[in-house]
Amino acid sequence: MNIAKRGRLIVFLGTVLAAANVYAGPAVKVEEGKYLDKDGNPTYNKKEDGTWDWYTFSGFRRYHSECHVCHGPEAAGSTYAPALADSLKTMTYDQFVETVVNGRTVHTAEKESVMPALGTNRNVMCYLDDIYVYIKARADGAIPRGERPEKHETKLDSIRTAENQCMGF
């Protein structure tokens, strides 16, 4: 293969891989329907036919049930709480969990922001990974504004069992 063709092939493959990474999410493995990134943290996955993983779909629903009152629709922020889609561009999974469980206060020259501790709220804690995965997909641009993860994988019995146990059923 000559150098010009090889160069075009490398550019083409790089473009395909970059598009695949944005499209499919940073998942490297799946366990019981939960997609995980290279560090073992939960992440989103979107198949070529537009089917989202269950956790992203569930996270969309749970986020808009519990979080959007303060953090705005689509994790885009509000006048008194930050855009979580922006926060998760730099915040790690562990930092996210720490903040949700224990809350935090941020003081700036303009204002004081208080995130309440939600560690005892089962409607948040039993779905914390789901919420994180949805916001991470928004942060990475995998779910653009105005779109929903409507088409989704089937909820596995193991997911249902874990939810019921967490909720105390």
Residue frames relative to the residue before (quaternion, step in Angstrom):
aa qw qx qy qz dx dy dz
M 1.0000 0.0000 0.0000 0.0000 0.00 0.00 0.00
N 0.3935 -0.7246 0.5053 0.2546 3.56 -0.83 0.94
I 0.6986 -0.5106 0.3186 0.3870 3.54 -1.28 0.47
A 0.6414 0.5265 -0.3376 0.4443 3.61 0.94 -0.79
K 0.6716 0.4779 -0.3033 0.4782 3.59 0.91 -0.88
R 0.6479 0.5173 -0.3208 0.4579 3.56 0.95 -0.86
G 0.6357 0.5284 -0.3215 0.4619 3.59 1.00 -0.78
R 0.6574 0.4936 -0.3079 0.4790 3.59 0.97 -0.85
L 0.6367 0.5248 -0.3257 0.4616 3.58 1.03 -0.79
I 0.6521 0.5055 -0.3168 0.4678 3.60 0.93 -0.84
V 0.6451 0.5009 -0.3179 0.4815 3.60 0.95 -0.84
F 0.6465 0.5177 -0.3156 0.4631 3.58 0.94 -0.89
L 0.6899 0.4745 -0.2856 0.4661 3.60 0.81 -0.98
G 0.6281 0.5293 -0.3332 0.4629 3.58 1.03 -0.74
T 0.6452 0.5110 -0.3096 0.4763 3.56 1.02 -0.82
V 0.6526 0.5073 -0.3094 0.4701 3.58 0.94 -0.88
L 0.6797 0.4832 -0.2996 0.4634 3.58 0.87 -0.90
A 0.6388 0.5111 -0.3321 0.4696 3.60 0.96 -0.76
A 0.6622 0.4922 -0.3039 0.4763 3.57 0.93 -0.88
A 0.6452 0.5200 -0.3245 0.4560 3.59 0.97 -0.81
N 0.6460 0.5241 -0.3263 0.4490 3.59 0.96 -0.80
V 0.6734 0.4657 -0.2955 0.4923 3.58 0.90 -0.84
Y 0.6908 0.5046 -0.2781 0.4368 3.55 0.91 -0.94
A 0.7929 0.3422 -0.1600 0.4781 3.54 0.77 -1.06
G 0.4793 -0.6542 0.4560 0.3665 3.58 1.18 -0.29
P 0.5992 -0.6138 0.3932 0.3311 3.55 -1.24 0.33
A 0.2965 0.7787 -0.5087 0.2164 3.62 1.12 0.50
V 0.1318 -0.7922 0.5917 0.0701 3.55 -1.01 0.86
K 0.7942 0.0087 -0.0434 0.6060 3.59 1.25 -0.25
V 0.2522 -0.7510 0.5922 0.1473 3.52 -1.32 0.31
E 0.0451 -0.7751 0.6302 -0.0058 3.56 -1.06 0.90
E 0.8412 -0.1101 0.0323 0.5284 3.57 -0.59 1.17
G 0.7489 -0.4126 0.2117 0.4734 3.57 0.92 0.91
K 0.6285 0.5037 -0.3366 0.4878 3.59 1.28 -0.08
Y 0.2731 -0.7662 0.5649 0.1389 3.55 -0.71 1.13
L 0.1492 -0.8026 0.5763 0.0376 3.55 -1.00 0.90
D 0.4176 -0.6884 0.5316 0.2628 3.55 -1.15 0.66
K 0.7655 -0.3893 0.2546 0.4444 3.58 -1.30 -0.02
D 0.6989 0.4460 -0.2629 0.4934 3.60 1.19 -0.47
G 0.5672 -0.6186 0.3707 0.3977 3.59 1.29 0.04
N 0.4910 0.6460 -0.4350 0.3904 3.58 1.28 0.26
P 0.5613 -0.5994 0.4322 0.3727 3.59 -1.08 0.59
T 0.0313 0.7898 -0.6114 0.0376 3.55 -1.11 0.72
Y 0.5831 -0.5936 0.4425 0.3342 3.54 -1.33 0.18
N 0.0593 -0.7679 0.6338 0.0712 3.51 -1.37 0.25
K 0.0548 -0.7753 0.6293 0.0017 3.53 -0.94 0.96
K 0.3331 -0.7532 0.5368 0.1834 3.55 -0.72 1.08
E 0.6963 -0.4930 0.3308 0.4033 3.55 -1.26 0.39
D 0.6884 0.4737 -0.2892 0.4669 3.60 1.08 -0.63
G 0.6143 -0.5857 0.3308 0.4124 3.59 1.32 0.16
T 0.4867 0.6602 -0.4353 0.3712 3.59 1.26 0.12
W 0.2588 -0.7654 0.5768 0.1203 3.54 -0.83 1.10
D 0.5651 -0.5585 0.4732 0.3806 3.55 -1.24 0.40
W 0.6599 -0.5315 0.3613 0.3892 3.56 -1.22 0.50
Y 0.6736 0.5323 -0.3131 0.4061 3.59 0.86 -0.94
T 0.6272 0.5160 -0.3470 0.4690 3.62 1.02 -0.67
F 0.6513 0.5048 -0.3102 0.4741 3.57 0.95 -0.88
S 0.6689 0.4902 -0.2929 0.4759 3.58 0.89 -0.93
G 0.6445 0.5336 -0.3128 0.4496 3.57 1.01 -0.82
F 0.5935 0.5499 -0.3517 0.4710 3.58 1.09 -0.73
R 0.6886 0.4788 -0.2797 0.4674 3.57 0.85 -0.98
R 0.6959 0.4763 -0.2771 0.4605 3.58 0.86 -0.95
Y 0.6097 0.5414 -0.3534 0.4586 3.59 1.00 -0.76
H 0.7341 0.4257 -0.2455 0.4686 3.58 0.80 -0.98
S 0.6090 0.5207 -0.3499 0.4853 3.57 1.28 -0.11
E 0.8269 0.2699 -0.0906 0.4849 3.58 0.91 -0.93
C 0.8034 0.3809 -0.1431 0.4347 3.59 0.93 -0.88
H 0.6539 0.5785 -0.3377 0.3517 3.57 0.96 -0.77
V 0.4874 0.6538 -0.4464 0.3685 3.61 1.17 -0.30
C 0.7584 0.3182 -0.1799 0.5397 3.59 1.00 -0.81
H 0.7932 0.3623 -0.1639 0.4612 3.57 0.78 -1.06
G 0.5594 -0.6590 0.3632 0.3476 3.56 1.26 0.26
P 0.6236 -0.5319 0.4081 0.4020 3.54 -1.25 0.42
E 0.8475 0.1614 -0.1441 0.4847 3.53 -1.15 0.73
A 0.5326 -0.6546 0.3773 0.3814 3.59 1.23 0.52
A 0.3974 0.7561 -0.4308 0.2914 3.56 1.21 0.61
G 0.5960 -0.6086 0.3551 0.3851 3.60 1.25 0.10
S 0.1684 -0.7545 0.6252 0.1074 3.52 -1.38 0.18
T 0.7190 -0.4311 0.3063 0.4509 3.57 -1.26 -0.13
Y 0.8012 0.2743 -0.1494 0.5104 3.61 1.14 -0.41
A 0.7523 0.2540 -0.2077 0.5713 3.62 1.20 0.14
P 0.5436 -0.6714 0.3997 0.3066 3.59 -0.98 0.84
A 0.5572 -0.5615 0.4955 0.3589 3.51 -1.35 0.33
L 0.3164 -0.7779 0.5109 0.1837 3.58 -0.39 1.18
A 0.5616 0.5811 -0.3899 0.4415 3.58 1.18 -0.45
D 0.6551 0.4581 -0.3061 0.5170 3.60 1.16 -0.53
S 0.6370 0.5532 -0.3295 0.4240 3.59 0.94 -0.89
L 0.7203 0.4565 -0.2648 0.4502 3.59 0.89 -0.88
K 0.4689 0.6309 -0.4703 0.4011 3.58 1.22 0.21
T 0.7882 0.2418 -0.1282 0.5512 3.59 1.18 -0.55
M 0.6212 0.5542 -0.3415 0.4363 3.61 1.14 -0.50
T 0.3873 -0.7093 0.5370 0.2418 3.58 -0.98 0.84
Y 0.6759 -0.4623 0.3809 0.4295 3.51 -1.33 0.20
D 0.6704 0.5038 -0.3017 0.4536 3.60 0.88 -0.93
Q 0.6398 0.5103 -0.3224 0.4758 3.61 1.02 -0.74
F 0.6182 0.5395 -0.3319 0.4654 3.57 1.05 -0.79
V 0.6723 0.4935 -0.2935 0.4672 3.58 0.83 -1.01
E 0.6398 0.5353 -0.3161 0.4519 3.59 0.90 -0.93
T 0.6843 0.4920 -0.2816 0.4587 3.58 0.90 -0.96
V 0.6774 0.4806 -0.3003 0.4690 3.59 0.88 -0.87
V 0.6880 0.4909 -0.2927 0.4472 3.58 0.84 -0.94
N 0.8289 0.2649 -0.0987 0.4826 3.59 0.72 -1.08
G 0.4152 -0.7004 0.4787 0.3285 3.59 1.22 -0.28
R 0.0286 -0.7879 0.6124 0.0581 3.55 -1.31 -0.04
T 0.2600 -0.7268 0.6140 0.1647 3.50 -1.33 0.41
V 0.1040 -0.7785 0.6181 0.0338 3.55 -0.91 0.97
H 0.1570 -0.7813 0.6008 0.0623 3.55 -0.78 1.09
T 0.0332 0.7612 -0.6474 0.0197 3.56 -0.95 0.93
A 0.6930 -0.4560 0.3383 0.4443 3.58 -1.25 0.14
E 0.7069 0.4804 -0.2624 0.4479 3.57 1.04 -0.77
K 0.8174 -0.1051 0.1325 0.5507 3.58 0.92 -0.88
E 0.3774 -0.6537 0.5923 0.2817 3.48 -1.42 0.00
S 0.1342 -0.7849 0.6017 0.0628 3.59 -0.83 0.99
V 0.0936 -0.8009 0.5912 0.0170 3.55 -0.86 1.01
M 0.1418 -0.7410 0.6533 0.0631 3.53 -0.84 1.08
P 0.3400 -0.7574 0.5105 0.2237 3.62 -0.54 1.06
A 0.5234 -0.5983 0.4980 0.3464 3.56 -1.22 0.49
L 0.1185 -0.8164 0.5645 0.0299 3.56 -0.79 1.05
G 0.3091 0.8143 -0.4492 0.1992 3.56 1.28 0.30
T 0.7175 0.3991 -0.2578 0.5094 3.60 1.19 -0.34
N 0.5481 0.6019 -0.3952 0.4256 3.58 1.29 0.02
R 0.3200 -0.7875 0.4978 0.1722 3.58 -0.27 1.26
N 0.6176 0.5539 -0.3536 0.4322 3.59 1.07 -0.60
V 0.6716 0.4067 -0.2831 0.5508 3.56 1.29 -0.28
M 0.7317 0.4753 -0.2666 0.4094 3.56 0.62 -1.12
C 0.6667 0.4956 -0.3154 0.4587 3.62 0.97 -0.71
Y 0.7573 0.3041 -0.1639 0.5542 3.57 1.27 -0.32
L 0.2630 0.8162 -0.4860 0.1687 3.57 1.23 0.38
D 0.6557 0.4944 -0.3187 0.4734 3.60 0.95 -0.81
D 0.6152 0.5482 -0.3424 0.4514 3.59 1.01 -0.79
I 0.6729 0.4955 -0.2883 0.4675 3.56 0.87 -1.01
Y 0.6440 0.5218 -0.3194 0.4593 3.58 0.93 -0.88
V 0.6639 0.5198 -0.3062 0.4419 3.58 0.85 -0.97
Y 0.6488 0.5057 -0.3200 0.4700 3.60 0.94 -0.85
I 0.6869 0.4701 -0.2969 0.4679 3.60 0.81 -0.96
K 0.6237 0.5353 -0.3401 0.4569 3.60 1.02 -0.73
A 0.6367 0.5124 -0.3262 0.4750 3.60 0.99 -0.75
R 0.6348 0.4983 -0.3207 0.4958 3.59 1.06 -0.72
A 0.6586 0.5239 -0.3091 0.4430 3.61 0.92 -0.90
D 0.7191 0.4370 -0.2389 0.4846 3.57 1.01 -0.82
G 0.5108 -0.6641 0.4126 0.3575 3.61 1.26 -0.09
A 0.4182 0.7144 -0.4672 0.3105 3.59 1.24 0.20
I 0.7317 0.2064 -0.1554 0.6308 3.57 1.23 -0.54
P 0.2396 -0.7954 0.5396 0.1368 3.60 -0.25 1.22
R 0.6612 -0.4753 0.3872 0.4324 3.57 -1.26 0.34
G 0.7935 0.3069 -0.2438 0.4655 3.52 -1.06 0.80
E 0.6763 0.4514 -0.3023 0.4975 3.60 1.24 -0.09
R 0.2158 -0.7518 0.6121 0.1161 3.51 -1.28 0.58
P 0.4413 -0.6624 0.5208 0.3085 3.58 -1.15 0.49
E 0.0165 -0.8725 0.4882 -0.0071 3.57 0.64 1.16
K 0.7243 0.3593 -0.2238 0.5443 3.58 0.82 -0.97
H 0.0961 0.8299 -0.5358 0.1218 3.59 -0.56 1.14
E 0.6197 -0.5229 0.4377 0.3886 3.50 -1.35 0.32
T 0.5880 -0.5645 0.4503 0.3645 3.54 -1.27 0.40
K 0.4787 -0.6492 0.5112 0.2968 3.54 -1.09 0.75
L 0.3575 -0.7506 0.5211 0.1932 3.57 -0.69 1.12
D 0.6066 -0.5616 0.4217 0.3726 3.56 -1.18 0.56
S 0.6252 0.5463 -0.3410 0.4408 3.60 1.05 -0.72
I 0.6225 0.5149 -0.3349 0.4850 3.60 1.09 -0.66
R 0.6518 0.5233 -0.3039 0.4572 3.57 0.92 -0.94
T 0.6539 0.5158 -0.3026 0.4634 3.58 0.96 -0.90
A 0.6589 0.5038 -0.3069 0.4668 3.60 0.91 -0.91
E 0.6434 0.5148 -0.3223 0.4660 3.60 0.96 -0.84
N 0.6707 0.5043 -0.3028 0.4518 3.59 0.85 -0.96
Q 0.6464 0.5071 -0.3218 0.4706 3.60 0.97 -0.81
C 0.6628 0.5074 -0.3032 0.4596 3.59 0.92 -0.90
M 0.7088 0.4515 -0.2589 0.4762 3.59 0.96 -0.86
G 0.5223 -0.6705 0.3947 0.3491 3.60 1.28 -0.13
F 0.4453 0.6894 -0.4602 0.3387 3.60 1.15 0.47
